[in-house]
Amino acid sequence: MNNESSNAALHARRLAATPRGTPALADFFVSRARNAELWDVHGRRFIDFAGGVGVLNTGHVHPEVTRAAQRQIETFSHTCYSIVPYEGYVRLAERLNALAPIRGAKKTAFFTTGAEAVENAVKVARAHTGRSGVIAFTGGFHGRTMLGMALTGKIAPYKIGFGPFPPEIFHVPFPSHGVSVEQALAALDQLFKCSIEPSRVAAIIVEPVQGEGGFNVAPDALMRQLRQTCDQHGIVLIADEVQAGFGRTGRWFSVEHSGVEPDLITVAKSLAGGYPLSGLIGKAAIMDKAEPGGLGGTYAGNPVSIAAALAVIDVIERDGLLARADALGARLVSRLEALQREIPAIAEVRGRGSMIAAEFCTPGAGPTAFEAAYAKRVQQLAMARGLILLLCGPGGSAIRFLYPLTIEDSTFYEALDILDTCIREAA
C-alpha cells in the first residue's frame, strides 16, 4: 500500500473532493468484506453491525448473490426495461407478488432507490384517488428527495436549508415516547377537522417499524385503525418497508406482524443484497391507474440488481433466515435486557425480530430525557474495538443493530461481548 492509499491520505482526499453534506461515520476506508466482517486498507478487521444501513441481510458478497450478478453482467447489463424488457424483471415481480401480504391480484414495478419507491407510491395513490393530500408520521423517514424530505418527520439533518417542500403533506404524532395510540389517532381526527378533509387525502404512509426514527414499532391497534380509516374514506394505505422488510423483523414484511393488509408496499435496501434496486408492490387495480410511461426510469429495475434479488430470495428461503432473524434478535435482546438491569441508562430495548434498538435516557427523568451523548460514546468505543454500530432516534439516542442475518454465531457473540464492554465503559 502506498501513502496515497492510506486511511489518512484517503480521508484528506475525500474532504477535498466531496461535499461536507456527504459525511462518513468511519475514519477508515474499506478494502474488502465478507459476510459480517470487513477490513480496511491497513488490514484491520471490523464486525459490521450497520449492514450498509440495513442493506446486507444476506451479508457482504454472498457467494450465490455474487454469482447471480456475475452471470447477468456477462449476458447484458442494461437495456432499459421500458425499451427492451427482460424476463428477470417479470420473474422477480411474480415472486414479490406471491410474497406480499395483500390478497387478490397484485403487480410490482421496480426502481433504483427507496426514495424512488416512495415517490412512485405517492404518484400511484394520487392517480388512483384523484386526490393530492398525503399523511405521514413524526419520526418517519422516507428519503432525501424533495417529496421524500417533505414526508420525513424529522428536520435535522435531512431538511435543514432545503425548503420549501411540496405542499399537501401533513404529519401526525407516531405513538412512541409517551404518545399513546389514542393520542395519535386523536391527532389524525383533528387533522381531518382542521387541515385537510379526508376526501382530499390520497394516502397515509407509515413505517410498520420506524427506521431512522428509532426502531419504534407501530402498535397493532394503530395499524388496524389506519386500515379502517383508509377503508372508510377511500384512502390508500402505504407500508414503507424499505428498512424493515426482507426478513429483518422475522417476516418478509414487517407489516405482517399486525395482520393488516396495506394497499401498497415499498421495498429496497436488502431486496438485492447490496445492489441498487427498489420496488413498489400493490393491488393491481391501484397499480394500473398510472398511465403507460408514468412509472419507470432509465435505470429502474437494472438487470444485474434484478438477478441479485432473485438470488437473495432463494437464500432467505433456503437458509431459513426469517427464523434466524427471530433467533438472533432474541439472543441480542436477552443480552441487552441483562445489561439493562445493571445500567439504568438503558431506558428501553425494543423492536421485532432482528430489528432491535437500545435507547439511552437519563434514569428517572422520563421517556424523552434522551442521552444521545451516552449512545455516541458507546458507538465510538465500539468502533475503536472493531465493531461498527449505527445510531437512530431522537438526536441519536438509540443504538440500532443491523447485522447480516447470515452472521456466524462465533462472530455474533464476539460482537455482543464488545458491545457489553463498551456499554459498561461508557457509563
Secondary structure, DSSP 8 states (H G I E B T S, - for coil): --GGGSHHHHHHHHHHHS-TTS--S-SS-EEEEEBTEEEETT--EEEESSHHHHT-TT-BT-HHHHHHHHHHHHH-S---TTTS--HHHHHHHHHHHHHSS--S-EEEEEESSHHHHHHHHHHHHHHHHS--EEEEETT----SSHHHHHH-S--TTTTTT-----SSEEEE--S-TT--HHHHHHHHHHHHHHT--GGGEEEEEE-SB-TTTTS-B--HHHHHHHHHHHHHHT-EEEEE-TTTTTTTTSSSSGGGGGT---SEEEE-GGGGTTS--EEEEEEHHHHTTS-TTSS--SSTT-HHHHHHHHHHHHHHHHTTHHHHHHHHHHHHHHHHHHHHHH-TTEEEEEEETTEEEEEEB-TTS-TT-B-HHHHHHHHHHHHHTTEE-EEESGGG-EEEE---TT--HHHHHHHHHHHHHHHHHH-
